Structures are given as structure tokens and as C-alpha cells.
Amino acid sequence: MNEDTVSKSVKPRHPFPEPGCDGVRNTAVAALIALGLLLGMLVSPVVALPDSQETNARIVTGPLSEVGLAGDHDRSRFAAHRLNPDQSNPTPEHEVLTCRSIGGSAIWICRYDKRDEPELGFQTPPEGTEGLFLGVRLPANVVGRVCRVDFPFACPDDVAFVIQGVIVFRHPDGSRTVVAEQLWMTDAGVLWVYWMAPHNFICPWYPTFAEALAANPFPLPFNGVDWPANDCIFGVT
């Protein structure tokens, strides 16, 4: 993510649906727990995804970083990959979101980090921003109410599920950026990450980094001149 794009002093709007929406009452307790955990995130270092006794039964094999989005969207963990084309960085970047539900509940936690890609000519090691997202999966009858007309997919028809919450980015200088986000999982297996107001843009993340590269091709290894296209959609209303 481009830390110049977002003021580090920005404070997000409340990250959960407004009271009165059908089904929100069922997630009120989960939202309060998530907000409590978020307060701890704001004063603590970014940490790895926790293992819990409730989730010791592995749903998938292999490390979380190798788990894609395709297939059963209802499983309790996934990973998504993004080619970051932001030209304020020295090179493009390989960004990763690794997500899991906590104990199979509606509360989700995700780790944001970046991966080395020296063979692609990317800066190694990459810029060291890390992040921790905490959110709640929205009830199905609420999803249609939070769709935006500018989303690049049929909403809610092509949506598998939505997780809404807050991500805290920790930058190499120790500063933090807090952003309200929605994670839109589509039936096609593409995860669209929506930075909510006041940012109002949405970007695609893919099951594998190979798919991210194929979706936004450019000459490899990176030659310092020919960048991938900006594939985010700005001004979402």
C-alpha cells in the first residue's frame, strides 16, 4: 500500500453496519469483541495469525500463504495475492493477505505483508509495512445494502461473502495507519478489497501471485521503466 496516499492521522468511520439493519443484531457481540481486540492492536506490535484450540483441526493442508480463494468459499481460511503497481515505490510489490476466522465464528483476522520476488526484479527485501485486519462477516441479508454502484462485479449476485472491519498498518518507522475496509469475496474467486470512506477505492486480489501477474501483465524481470497498470477503481460511490 502507498503510505503517501493515506494520511497516517486518518480515522475511519465506524466499520460495522449501522444499527437497525436486519441481521446486525446477531453480530453485535462479535463486533464488540473485534473492536476490543482492535484497541490492543493499536498499541501492540503486528503479530502472526494466532492458532487456537478451536481451529487446531486443519481445514486445508500446507501453509496459509499457499491457500487460494477458489473452491469452497465457506471455509474458515484463505490467502489472497496482489501485484502492487504503485509507482511511488521503487518497484512493483507482491502483497499478501492471509485470513482466517477465529474459532469458526463470524470474526475474521487477516495478516498483511509482502513477499520477496528477486527473480522478478522487485526490491528485496520489500518495503516493510505490515498490517493486521480484524473484522466481522456480514449477514447475507445485509450484503445487498452495502453494495456500491461502482463495484466491478454484480453485487450482491456474484458475492460469496463480505468481511467488514479495520486494518492497522505498521510502517517501518513505527508509525501506524488505520483504515476501514471491506473484503468482498466473489464467486469467481477474486477478492476485492474496498478502502471505505473517505478513501473510496477498490482493488483486486487473486488466489495466487501467478494469477495476479497474468491479470496485469508487464515485462519481467522488471526493467525499472515498464510498470503494470493501475488496476484499482477510484471514486467508488
HELIX and SHEET records of a PDB file:
HELIX    1   1 VAL A   24  THR A   27  5                                   4    
HELIX    2   2 ALA A   28  VAL A   43  1                                  16    
HELIX    3   3 GLN A   53  THR A   55  5                                   3    
HELIX    4   4 LEU A   64  GLU A   66  5                                   3    
HELIX    5   5 PRO A  118  LEU A  120  5                                   3    
HELIX    6   6 ALA A  140  VAL A  143  1                                   4    
HELIX    7   7 GLY A  144  VAL A  146  5                                   3    
HELIX    8   8 PHE A  209  ALA A  215  1                                   7    
SHEET    1   A 9 ARG A  77  ASN A  84  0                                        
SHEET    2   A 9 GLU A  93  SER A 101 -1                                        
SHEET    3   A 9 ILE A 107  ARG A 115 -1                                        
SHEET    4   A 9 GLU A 130  ARG A 137 -1                                        
SHEET    5   A 9 VAL A 159  ARG A 170 -1                                        
SHEET    6   A 9 ARG A 176  THR A 186 -1                                        
SHEET    7   A 9 LEU A 191  TRP A 195 -1                                        
SHEET    8   A 9 PHE A 201  TRP A 205 -1                                        
SHEET    9   A 9 ILE A 233  PHE A 234 -1                                        
END                                                                             
